[in-house]
Amino acid sequence: MTSSIIRVSITDDPFYPQNKDKLWRERGTWPASWITCPDATPPFVAAYRLKFKVETPATIRIHVSADERYELFVDGARAGRGPERGAPDCWFFETYDAHFDAGEHVIVARQWALGSHAPLAQMSATPGFLLAAEGGWTERLSTGMAKWDVKRIDAYSFLQFERIPWKGGNTAIDGARYPWGVERGEGDGWQSAVTLRQAMAKRIDWELPPNQQVLQPAMLPAMLFQQRDMRDGRNVRFAANVSDLNQRNNPIDLNAHDTELAAQWLALLRGEGEVTLQPHQSQRIVIDLENYECHYTLLMASGAGTVQTKWAESLFRDGNMWHGDKGNRDEIAGKYLIGNGDVFMVANDATQEFMPLWWSAGRYIEVCAQAGDAALTLRALRFHETRYPLQMESAFAASDENLNSILPLLTRGIQVCANETYFDTPHWEELMYLGDTRLEALCTHVMSRDHRLPRKAVRMFDVSRVQTGLTQSRFPSRQMQLIPPFSLWWICMVCDYALWRGDTAFLHETLPGVRAVIEGYLSHIDEDGLMRAWEGWNFLDWVPAWGKDAGAPPDGIAGVSGNLNWQFVYALSSAIQLEQMAGEHELAQRLQRIQSQLAQRSIETFWDETRGLMADDMAHRHFSEHAQCLTILSGQVDEQRRARMAEGLLNAPDLQRATIYFSHYLFETFRELGRMDVFLQRLQLWFDLQTNGLKTPVEMPEPTRSDCHGWGSHPLYHYFASLLGVRPASLGFRSVEIKPQLGTLQQARGTLVHPLGEIVIDVQQRAGRTHGHVSLPAGVTGLLVANGSQHTFEGQVDW
């Protein structure tokens, strides 16, 4: 008896063809029903089992989903995880092609619903499990039709870390209570699963029952799951025998480091040895992954005792986890390890294998092991990396080694913040915030041809829109949050996707949502022709002076804000471009009229003639880089004012400065002004990250909460799109503008991935003029803008 299974990608409801001629109420139905465990209330973990016989070898296509999550096992081997994170109105399923030889087989799914203990990004409709088989196997395999059994797995308890409320609870697994062999369908205590309701896919011609998941094919590939090689590096930074596990709360005392003990643990990590603790002995280990990573932990152990893991981005000099003193991230002496993790309770002479339901993230792992009344032997401790399979396919190099040196840091920041959605930070929240996501998607466009994660992000925020037309600020999320300015960034993000990777069909799918956001914003234009601040959190940037309003600019909580009005003017440029790409020229003209009128009223209200700057507020008491950037980028100010604003942006000493996040728009402005020399100067903050031992960009200047915030990787985008100057000029990157600006660099070169191939560019600067070579993929038209002239070309060009 053998079996094999592979994950496959599909793009539509697999059962719609057989339903399309049925009555309208039946056209979205599936030949399967959701099932659940009797009397199961979150949090709970359950296993579902189906035993069946195959008479002759067969390949069967199955579609699998769960609420909230599942692990799928076929004949005892893990076959997949899911479902891809979504929302009730866009609930994903995975598709597998399973091959079975003749004989007896078993499919098992471990399903869990953690409720308030789940990550805040994990949504739910009604907990349950779903498997639908195609062809002649539908009745024999599908849930709600075949005889599926279920049992509660009561070995899990859930640890809620109050200091990180968004992350969700970690797991404690009791080896004495775990039904070992359940993945193979073994053991007793199985009972018939309870059928909930028929499964349904989204169609416009049926009524949606309450608490129903609307099924959609998974948009993404499977996440990585690969064992981390621990054979290189020191890894074990601290190892000591301790009197009890409470000592894990003490600072690291390197005088207590036991080199012999560390060698034993290092051998365990390398798969070359074991670690045995005698009865009631305790040991504390700190592992340095030497990079920022997301991992599932696998422990194989026997005997009696407890093993606890705790993950941290860095160690603290004090006990303040939120904005504490971390110092150099490479240093651990005298510091506290504060984080979250899992607990494994070993209780058998036979080797037990533990793995938590979800992964953890960070650089440092503390392992505290304590034997019970008998010895405890750790036979394997492995870490399996998980994230979106995003790789750096492009290449960049410059004459300034500082730029080259931070490329790994910028790349890693995007990789670990890319999963089933983008994350703001994997350690703290794992939520997809729109302001963050726009910058992460731009970085993805210059890193990889893979457009699936940016496309999903655009779609999920479209799904999130509320009655006002605005998107939610973070989604998926069990708690609704509105940051109205983020809806404007979504318009820009839709335009980014259309230009870098888009197609006509997807453009038309998203335009209704873009229009809804604009109409919502227009409802806030007052009788004076200016936009009033929305109620809610009008976050723009983590400017220290704006701290009392949590990053909202002056008059951004109530009143009329110059920054927010100019952001709307700026976002309208993207909306106009989208309408033009869609051929909706009348709608584009309407938006141009609205943009011009709002810009004129904003100039009249916020322009400060004395200072030659755009004010943040109507009283002209506050001025910022942000207002100058948004105004200049909007393209709606005359040349004289623009020149004065540029002078003030570059030289006025009292402007509120952009922090890491909003610096993307500052860098866009430097490009617009032809001042990429200043861009290179402002990168010093990023150069200092490596000096301070960081492996990924931070959320904000020190003291920072998060050591890994994807939004801080945006200089990576500017390497290609601003320094080398390569940007799409039409829908789907069918044409390209090349406008290199090296600033103070002598030379830069790169290879940028393109849907049709690669764009290769090499630029040198001599005596204030650029010289270089560009080659384009076949079928792509280029416009070279260099040294005050323009040249249209195909193929390649030297200048």
C-alpha positions in Angstrom: 0.0 0.0 0.0 1.6 3.3 -1.1 0.3 6.8 -1.7 1.6 10.1 -2.8 0.1 13.6 -2.9 1.0 16.9 -4.5 -0.5 20.3 -4.1 -1.9 21.8 -7.4 -3.1 25.3 -8.3 -6.6 26.1 -9.7 -8.3 29.4 -10.3 -12.0 28.8 -10.1 -14.8 26.8 -8.4 -14.1 23.2 -9.4 -17.8 22.2 -9.1 -19.3 25.1 -11.0 -19.3 23.4 -14.4 -21.5 20.6 -13.1 -23.8 23.1 -11.4 -24.1 25.8 -14.0 -27.4 24.5 -15.5 -29.0 23.9 -12.2 -31.5 26.1 -10.4 -30.0 29.4 -9.3 -29.9 28.5 -5.6 -27.8 25.4 -6.4 -25.2 27.0 -8.7 -22.7 27.8 -5.9 -23.0 24.5 -4.0 -20.5 21.8 -3.5 -21.1 18.0 -3.3 -19.7 18.1 0.3 -20.6 19.5 3.7 -18.7 21.0 6.5 -18.3 18.7 9.5 -17.3 19.3 13.1 -16.5 17.7 16.4 -19.5 17.2 18.7 -19.7 19.7 21.6 -16.5 21.5 20.5 -16.1 25.1 21.6 -13.0 27.1 20.8 -10.3 26.6 21.8 -10.1 23.0 20.7 -8.1 20.6 18.5 -9.7 17.7 16.8 -8.7 14.9 14.4 -10.9 13.7 11.5 -10.4 10.2 10.0 -11.6 8.4 6.9 -10.6 4.9 6.1 -11.3 3.6 2.6 -10.2 1.0 0.1 -8.9 1.5 -3.4 -9.5 -1.5 -5.7 -7.2 -0.4 -8.5 -4.5 2.4 -8.5 -6.2 5.8 -8.8 -5.3 9.5 -8.8 -8.0 11.5 -7.0 -8.4 15.3 -6.9 -9.5 16.6 -3.5 -10.2 20.1 -2.2 -9.6 20.7 1.5 -10.3 23.5 3.9 -11.0 24.1 7.6 -12.1 26.7 10.0 -9.7 27.8 11.5 -6.7 25.6 10.4 -5.8 22.1 9.4 -2.9 19.7 8.8 -3.6 16.9 6.3 -2.1 13.4 6.7 -2.4 10.7 4.0 -1.4 7.2 5.3 0.3 8.8 8.2 2.5 11.3 6.2 1.9 15.0 6.4 0.6 16.1 3.1 -0.3 19.8 3.5 -1.3 22.7 5.8 -4.0 25.3 5.4 -6.2 26.9 4.6 -4.5 29.9 3.3 -5.4 32.8 5.6 -8.5 34.7 4.4 -11.8 36.0 5.6 -15.3 34.5 5.8 -16.3 36.2 2.5 -13.2 35.0 0.9 -12.4 31.6 2.5 -9.7 29.6 0.8 -9.3 25.9 0.1 -6.3 24.0 -1.2 -6.3 21.4 -4.0 -4.4 18.2 -4.0 -3.9 15.4 -6.5 -3.5 12.2 -4.4 -2.3 8.9 -6.0 -3.3 5.7 -4.2 -2.2 2.2 -5.0 -4.7 -0.6 -4.5 -5.3 -1.4 -0.9 -6.5 0.1 2.4 -5.8 3.8 3.0 -6.6 6.5 5.6 -6.9 10.3 5.4 -6.5 12.2 8.7 -6.9 15.9 9.3 -5.9 17.7 12.5 -8.1 20.7 12.7 -8.1 23.4 15.3 -10.1 26.5 16.2 -8.5 28.7 18.9 -11.0 31.6 19.1 -9.5 34.4 21.1 -6.2 32.4 21.5 -5.6 32.5 17.7 -3.6 35.3 16.1 -5.8 38.4 15.7 -5.3 38.0 11.9 -7.0 34.6 12.0 -10.7 35.0 11.3 -13.5 32.4 11.6 -17.1 31.7 10.6 -18.0 28.4 12.1 -15.3 25.9 13.2 -15.2 22.7 11.1 -13.4 20.7 8.4 -14.2 20.2 4.7 -12.9 17.7 2.1 -14.5 17.4 -1.3 -13.4 14.8 -3.9 -14.0 15.0 -7.6 -15.3 12.4 -10.0 -16.5 9.0 -8.9 -14.9 9.5 -5.5 -17.2 12.2 -4.3 -19.6 10.0 -2.3 -16.7 7.8 -1.1 -14.5 10.5 0.3 -16.3 13.8 0.7 -17.2 15.1 4.2 -20.9 15.0 4.8 -21.2 12.0 2.5 -18.6 9.5 3.4 -18.3 8.1 7.0 -15.9 10.4 8.6 -14.9 9.9 12.3 -13.7 12.5 14.7 -12.0 12.7 18.1 -11.1 15.6 20.4 -7.3 15.9 21.1 -7.3 17.1 24.7 -3.5 17.3 25.0 -3.3 20.9 24.1 -3.6 24.0 26.3 -3.0 27.5 25.2 -0.7 30.1 26.6 -1.9 33.7 26.2 1.0 36.1 26.3 -0.6 39.3 27.5 2.3 41.4 26.4 1.7 40.5 22.7 -2.1 40.4 22.4 -2.2 40.3 18.6 0.1 37.3 18.2 -2.2 34.8 19.8 -1.5 32.1 22.3 1.2 29.5 22.1 0.7 25.9 22.8 1.5 23.5 25.6 1.4 19.8 24.6 1.0 17.2 27.2 2.7 14.0 26.0 0.9 11.9 28.6 -2.5 12.9 27.1 -1.6 13.1 23.5 -3.2 10.2 21.4 0.1 9.1 19.7 -0.6 7.5 16.3 -3.7 9.7 15.7 -2.1 11.0 12.4 -2.3 7.4 11.2 -5.9 7.1 12.3 -5.0 4.8 15.2 -6.4 4.5 18.7 -9.8 4.5 20.2 -12.3 7.2 21.1 -13.4 8.0 17.6 -17.0 8.9 17.0 -19.1 10.0 14.0 -18.5 13.6 12.9 -21.4 16.1 13.0 -22.5 17.5 9.7 -23.0 21.3 9.7 -24.1 22.5 6.3 -23.4 22.2 2.6 -20.3 23.9 1.3 -20.7 26.9 -1.0 -18.5 28.9 -3.4 -19.1 32.5 -4.2 -21.6 33.1 -7.0 -23.9 36.0 -7.5 -27.0 33.9 -7.9 -27.6 32.3 -4.5 -28.5 33.5 -1.0 -25.7 33.4 1.6 -26.7 31.7 4.9 -25.3 33.2 8.1 -21.9 32.1 9.4 -21.0 30.6 6.0 -17.5 30.4 4.5 -17.5 31.5 0.9 -15.0 29.2 -0.8 -12.3 30.5 -3.1 -9.3 28.6 -4.6 -6.0 29.3 -2.8 -4.2 32.2 -4.4 -0.7 31.3 -3.1 1.7 28.3 -3.3 2.4 26.3 -0.1 4.6 28.1 2.4 8.2 26.9 2.8 8.8 24.1 5.3 12.5 23.3 5.2 14.8 22.2 8.0 17.3 24.8 9.1 20.9 23.6 8.8 22.5 24.1 12.2 25.9 22.6 11.3 27.6 26.0 10.7 28.0 28.8 13.2 28.3 28.8 17.0 24.5 28.9 17.6 24.6 28.0 21.3 25.6 31.3 22.9 24.8 30.4 26.5 24.3 27.1 28.3 24.1 26.5 32.0 22.8 24.2 34.6 20.2 26.0 36.7 18.3 25.1 39.9 14.8 25.5 38.3 13.1 26.9 35.3 12.2 30.2 37.0 15.8 31.2 36.4 14.9 31.8 32.7 13.7 35.2 33.9 17.2 36.2 35.0 19.7 38.1 32.9 22.3 36.2 31.0 25.5 35.7 33.1 28.2 34.6 30.8 30.3 33.6 33.8 27.9 30.7 34.2 28.3 29.5 30.6 29.3 25.9 30.6 31.3 25.1 27.4 31.0 21.4 27.8 27.3 21.6 28.1 27.1 23.9 25.2 29.0 21.4 23.1 26.4 18.7 23.9 23.6 21.0 22.9 25.3 22.0 19.7 25.8 18.4 18.8 22.0 17.9 19.4 21.2 20.8 17.1 23.5 19.4 14.4 21.9 16.0 14.6 25.0 14.4 15.9 24.2 13.7 19.5 21.7 13.7 22.4 21.2 15.6 25.6 20.2 13.7 28.8 19.2 15.4 32.0 19.2 13.4 35.2 16.1 13.4 37.4 15.1 16.9 38.5 18.1 18.5 36.7 17.4 21.8 34.8 19.3 23.4 32.0 19.0 26.7 30.2 20.2 27.3 26.7 20.2 30.4 24.4 20.4 29.7 20.7 21.5 32.4 18.3 20.1 31.8 14.8 22.4 34.6 13.6 19.5 35.8 11.4 15.9 36.7 11.7 13.8 33.6 10.9 10.3 32.1 11.3 10.2 28.4 12.4 8.2 25.5 13.5 10.1 23.7 16.4 10.3 19.9 16.3 11.4 18.1 19.5 11.9 14.4 19.8 12.4 13.3 23.4 11.8 10.5 25.9 11.6 10.0 29.6 9.9 12.5 31.9 10.2 16.3 32.0 9.3 19.6 30.5 10.9 21.5 27.6 10.0 25.2 27.1 11.0 27.3 24.2 10.9 31.1 24.1 11.6 33.2 21.0 12.8 36.8 21.0 14.0 39.3 18.3 16.7 40.5 20.6 17.6 40.7 24.3 16.9 43.6 26.6 19.0 45.5 29.1 15.8 46.2 31.1 12.4 44.6 31.4 10.6 46.9 29.1 9.5 44.8 26.2 7.7 47.6 24.3 10.4 50.2 23.9 13.1 48.9 26.1 16.9 49.4 25.8 18.2 46.6 23.5 21.6 48.0 22.7 23.7 46.0 20.2 21.6 43.0 19.1 24.7 40.8 18.9 25.3 41.2 22.6 23.6 39.0 25.2 25.6 39.5 28.4 23.6 40.9 31.3 20.5 41.1 29.2 17.0 39.6 29.6 15.3 37.3 27.1 11.7 38.3 26.9 9.5 36.6 24.3 7.0 33.9 23.6 7.1 30.2 22.9 5.7 26.7 23.5 5.8 24.0 26.2 6.3 20.3 25.6 5.6 17.9 28.4 7.4 14.6 27.9 6.0 11.5 29.6 7.0 8.2 28.0 10.0 5.9 27.8 9.4 5.7 24.0 10.5 8.7 21.9 7.7 11.2 21.5 7.7 13.8 18.7 6.3 17.3 19.4 5.6 20.2 17.1 3.4 23.2 17.9 0.4 24.2 15.8 1.9 27.4 14.7 5.4 28.9 14.2 7.4 31.4 16.1 9.7 34.2 14.9 12.9 36.0 15.9 16.6 35.6 16.2 17.1 34.1 19.7 15.6 31.0 21.1 15.8 30.1 24.8 15.3 26.4 25.6 14.7 25.5 29.2 14.6 21.8 30.0 13.8 20.2 33.3 13.7 16.5 34.0 11.0 15.0 36.2 11.2 12.0 38.5 13.0 10.1 35.8 15.7 11.2 33.3 14.8 13.3 30.3 16.6 12.6 27.0 16.4 15.0 24.1 17.0 13.0 20.9 16.4 15.7 18.3 15.8 19.5 18.3 15.1 20.8 14.8 13.8 24.0 13.4 11.8 24.2 10.1 11.7 27.5 8.4 8.4 28.7 7.1 7.5 31.8 5.0 6.3 32.7 1.5 8.8 31.2 -1.0 10.0 34.6 -2.1 13.5 34.8 -3.4 15.7 37.6 -4.6 15.7 37.1 -8.4 17.1 40.5 -9.3 20.6 41.8 -8.7 22.1 45.2 -7.8 25.6 46.5 -7.1 27.0 50.0 -6.7 30.3 51.7 -6.3 29.4 52.6 -2.6 29.8 49.4 -0.6 27.4 50.6 2.0 24.6 50.2 -0.4 25.7 46.6 -1.2 26.2 45.7 2.4 22.6 46.3 3.5 21.0 44.4 0.6 20.7 41.1 2.6 19.1 43.1 5.5 16.6 44.7 3.2 15.8 41.5 1.4 15.4 39.5 4.6 13.0 42.1 6.0 10.6 41.4 3.1 11.1 37.7 3.2 10.2 37.1 6.8 7.2 39.6 6.5 5.8 37.6 3.6 3.6 34.6 4.5 0.0 33.8 3.7 -0.4 37.5 3.8 2.2 40.3 4.2 2.9 41.1 7.8 3.8 44.3 9.6 6.0 42.2 11.8 6.1 38.4 12.3 7.0 38.4 16.0 4.6 41.0 17.3 1.4 41.0 15.2 1.6 39.1 11.9 -1.2 41.5 10.6 -1.3 42.9 7.1 -1.5 46.6 7.4 -2.2 48.5 4.3 0.4 51.3 4.7 3.1 48.6 5.3 1.8 46.4 2.5 2.1 49.0 -0.2 5.8 49.3 0.4 6.3 45.5 0.9 4.5 44.9 -2.5 6.7 47.4 -4.3 9.8 45.6 -2.9 8.3 42.3 -4.1 7.9 43.7 -7.6 11.6 44.5 -7.9 12.6 41.2 -6.3 10.6 38.6 -8.1 8.4 37.8 -11.0 6.0 36.1 -8.6 3.0 38.4 -8.5 0.7 36.2 -6.4 1.2 37.7 -2.9 0.8 41.4 -4.1 -2.3 40.4 -6.1 -3.8 38.7 -3.1 -3.1 41.7 -0.9 -4.9 44.0 -3.3 -7.8 41.6 -3.3 -8.1 41.1 0.4 -8.2 44.8 1.1 -10.9 45.1 -1.5 -12.9 42.5 0.3 -12.4 44.4 3.6 -14.2 47.6 2.4 -16.9 48.9 4.7 -20.1 50.8 4.1 -18.3 54.1 3.7 -16.4 52.6 0.8 -13.1 52.7 2.8 -10.9 49.7 3.2 -10.1 48.4 6.7 -6.6 49.4 7.7 -5.5 45.8 8.4 -7.0 42.6 7.0 -7.7 39.8 7.7 -8.4 40.7 11.3 -11.1 39.7 13.8 -11.1 43.3 15.1 -12.1 46.0 12.6 -9.7 48.9 12.5 -10.0 51.9 10.3 -7.0 54.1 9.4 -8.7 56.3 6.6 -5.4 57.5 5.0 -4.5 53.8 4.4 -7.4 53.6 2.0 -5.7 56.2 -0.1 -2.5 54.1 -0.1 -4.6 51.2 -1.3 -5.5 53.2 -4.4 -1.8 53.8 -5.0 -1.2 50.1 -4.4 -3.7 49.1 -7.0 -2.0 51.4 -9.5 1.4 50.0 -8.6 0.1 46.4 -9.2 -1.5 47.5 -12.5 1.8 49.0 -13.7 4.2 46.3 -12.5 2.2 43.1 -13.0 -1.4 43.9 -13.8 -3.8 42.8 -16.6 -6.9 44.3 -18.0 -9.3 41.9 -16.3 -7.9 42.4 -12.8 -7.8 46.2 -13.4 -11.6 46.2 -14.1 -12.2 43.9 -11.1 -10.6 46.4 -8.7 -11.8 49.7 -10.1 -15.2 49.6 -8.4 -13.4 49.5 -5.1 -11.1 52.4 -6.0 -14.1 54.4 -7.0 -15.9 53.6 -3.7 -12.9 54.8 -1.7 -12.9 58.1 -3.6 -16.6 58.7 -3.2 -16.2 58.0 0.5 -13.5 60.7 0.7 -15.5 63.1 -1.4 -18.2 62.9 1.2 -15.8 64.6 3.6 -15.3 67.7 1.5 -16.8 70.6 3.4 -18.4 73.7 2.1 -15.0 75.4 1.9 -13.9 72.8 -0.6 -11.4 71.1 1.8 -11.5 67.6 3.3 -12.3 67.3 6.9 -10.4 64.7 8.9 -12.2 61.4 9.2 -13.2 60.1 12.6 -10.7 57.5 13.7 -7.0 57.0 13.5 -5.6 59.2 10.7 -2.0 57.8 11.0 0.6 59.2 8.7 4.0 58.5 10.3 5.6 57.8 13.7 6.8 61.4 14.1 7.8 61.9 17.8 6.1 65.3 17.9 2.9 63.7 16.8 3.0 61.1 19.5 0.0 62.3 21.5 -2.1 61.6 18.4 -0.4 58.3 17.7 1.2 59.4 14.4 -1.7 61.6 13.1 -0.5 65.0 11.8 -1.6 68.3 13.2 -5.4 68.6 12.9 -5.5 65.0 11.8 -7.8 63.9 14.5 -10.4 66.6 14.1 -10.3 69.6 11.8 -8.7 70.2 8.4 -5.2 68.8 7.9 -2.9 70.0 5.2 -1.1 66.7 5.1 -4.3 64.7 4.7 -5.7 67.0 2.0 -2.5 66.7 0.0 -2.4 63.0 0.5 -5.9 62.8 -1.1 -4.7 65.1 -4.0 -1.7 62.8 -4.4 -3.7 59.6 -4.4 -6.1 61.0 -7.0 -3.2 60.9 -9.5 -3.1 57.1 -9.1 -6.9 56.9 -9.5 -6.7 59.0 -12.7 -4.0 56.8 -14.1 -6.1 53.7 -13.4 -9.1 55.1 -15.2 -7.0 56.1 -18.1 -5.5 52.6 -18.3 -9.0 51.2 -18.2 -10.1 53.4 -21.1 -12.5 55.4 -18.9 -11.4 58.8 -20.0 -14.6 60.6 -18.9 -14.1 59.3 -15.4 -10.5 60.3 -15.5 -11.4 63.8 -16.6 -13.9 64.1 -13.6 -11.1 63.1 -11.2 -8.7 65.5 -12.8 -11.2 68.3 -12.2 -11.7 67.2 -8.5 -8.0 67.0 -8.0 -7.4 70.5 -9.5 -10.1 72.0 -7.3 -8.9 70.4 -4.1 -5.3 71.3 -4.9 -6.2 74.9 -5.5 -8.1 75.2 -2.2 -5.2 73.5 -0.4 -2.7 76.0 -1.9 -4.9 78.9 -0.8 -5.2 77.5 2.7 -1.9 75.9 3.6 0.7 77.8 1.5 2.9 80.0 3.7 4.4 82.7 1.5 6.8 83.9 4.2 8.4 80.5 4.6 7.9 79.2 1.1 6.5 76.0 2.6 3.2 74.1 2.7 1.9 74.2 6.3 0.5 71.2 8.1 -2.4 73.2 9.6 -4.6 76.1 8.7 -3.0 78.3 11.4 0.5 77.7 9.8 2.0 76.8 13.2 3.3 73.4 12.1 5.5 72.3 9.1 6.8 68.9 8.1 8.7 67.1 5.4 5.5 65.2 4.9 3.5 68.1 3.6 6.2 69.2 1.2 6.6 65.6 -0.1 2.9 65.0 -0.7 2.4 68.4 -2.4 5.4 68.0 -4.7 4.5 64.3 -5.6 0.9 65.4 -6.4 2.2 67.4 -9.3 -0.4 70.1 -8.6 1.8 73.0 -7.6 3.4 75.6 -9.8 7.1 75.7 -10.5 7.9 78.7 -8.4 6.3 77.2 -5.3 7.7 73.8 -6.0 11.3 75.3 -6.1 10.8 77.1 -2.8 9.3 74.0 -1.2 12.2 71.9 -2.5 14.7 74.4 -0.9 12.8 74.3 2.4 12.6 70.5 2.3 16.3 70.2 1.9 17.5 73.0 4.2 14.8 74.1 6.7 16.0 73.0 10.1 12.7 72.9 11.9 10.6 70.6 9.7 9.2 67.5 11.4 11.2 64.7 9.8 10.0 61.6 8.2 10.7 58.4 10.0 11.5 55.0 8.5 8.0 54.3 7.0 7.2 57.7 5.4 10.8 58.0 4.2 9.6 56.0 1.1 7.6 59.1 0.1 10.6 61.3 1.0 12.8 59.3 -1.3 10.2 59.5 -4.0 10.4 63.2 -3.7 14.2 63.3 -3.9 13.8 61.4 -7.1 11.2 63.8 -8.4 13.6 66.7 -7.6 16.6 65.1 -9.0 18.4 65.0 -5.7 19.3 61.4 -5.2 22.4 62.6 -3.5 20.2 63.4 -0.5 18.6 60.0 -0.7 22.1 58.5 -0.2 22.7 60.7 2.8 19.4 59.7 4.5 20.3 56.1 4.2 22.7 56.4 7.1 19.9 55.2 9.4 19.9 51.9 7.4 23.6 51.7 7.4 23.6 52.0 11.2 21.3 49.0 11.5 24.0 46.5 10.7 26.5 48.2 13.0 23.9 47.7 15.8 23.7 43.9 15.0 20.3 44.1 13.3 19.4 41.6 10.6 16.2 43.3 9.4 14.8 46.8 9.2 13.2 48.2 12.4 9.8 49.8 12.9 11.1 53.2 14.0 14.3 54.8 15.2 15.5 53.6 18.6 14.1 52.8 20.9 12.0 50.6 18.7 9.3 48.1 19.6 9.9 45.8 16.6 13.2 44.7 15.2 11.6 43.5 12.0 9.2 45.7 10.1 8.8 45.0 6.4 8.0 48.6 5.6 11.6 49.5 6.4 12.9 47.5 3.4 11.7 50.1 0.9 15.2 51.4 0.0 15.5 48.1 -1.9 12.8 49.4 -4.3 14.6 52.7 -4.8 17.8 50.9 -5.7 16.1 49.7 -8.9 13.3 52.3 -9.4 15.1 55.5 -8.4 18.9 55.1 -8.6 18.8 52.9 -11.7 15.6 54.6 -12.6 13.7 51.6 -14.0 9.9 52.0 -13.8 6.9 50.6 -15.7 5.3 53.1 -18.0 2.1 51.3 -19.0 -0.2 48.5 -17.8 1.6 45.2 -17.1 5.1 46.7 -17.6 4.7 46.5 -21.4 6.7 49.7 -21.7 9.4 51.0 -19.4 11.0 54.3 -18.5 14.7 54.4 -17.7 15.7 57.5 -15.8 18.9 56.8 -13.9 19.9 59.2 -11.1 23.1 58.1 -9.3 23.4 61.0 -7.0 27.0 60.9 -5.7 27.6 57.3 -6.9 30.1 56.7 -9.7 28.6 53.5 -10.9 25.6 51.2 -10.4 24.3 48.2 -12.3 21.5 45.8 -11.9 19.4 43.1 -13.4 15.7 43.6 -12.8 13.1 40.8 -13.3 10.4 41.5 -15.8 7.3 39.4 -16.7 8.9 38.9 -20.1 12.5 38.4 -19.1 15.1 40.7 -17.5 16.1 44.3 -17.8 19.8 44.7 -17.6 21.3 48.1 -16.9 24.8 49.4 -16.2 25.2 53.2 -15.5 28.4 55.2 -14.9 28.6 58.9 -14.0 31.4 61.1 -15.2 31.6 64.9 -15.0 28.0 65.2 -14.1 26.8 63.1 -17.1 25.6 59.5 -17.1 26.7 56.9 -19.5 25.6 53.3 -19.7 23.9 50.4 -21.4 20.3 49.0 -21.1 18.9 45.8 -22.6 15.2 45.0 -22.6 13.2 41.8 -23.1 11.7 41.3 -26.5 8.3 43.0 -26.9 9.1 45.8 -24.4 9.5 49.4 -25.5 11.7 51.7 -23.5 12.1 55.4 -23.0 15.6 56.5 -21.9 15.7 59.8 -20.1 19.3 60.9 -19.5 21.4 64.0 -19.7 18.5 66.3 -20.5 17.2 64.3 -23.5 14.8 61.4 -24.2 15.2 58.5 -26.6 12.7 55.7 -27.4 14.2 52.3 -28.1 13.6 48.5 -28.3 16.1 45.8 -27.5 19.2 47.6 -26.2 20.8 51.0 -26.2 24.1 52.6 -25.2 24.4 56.3 -24.3 
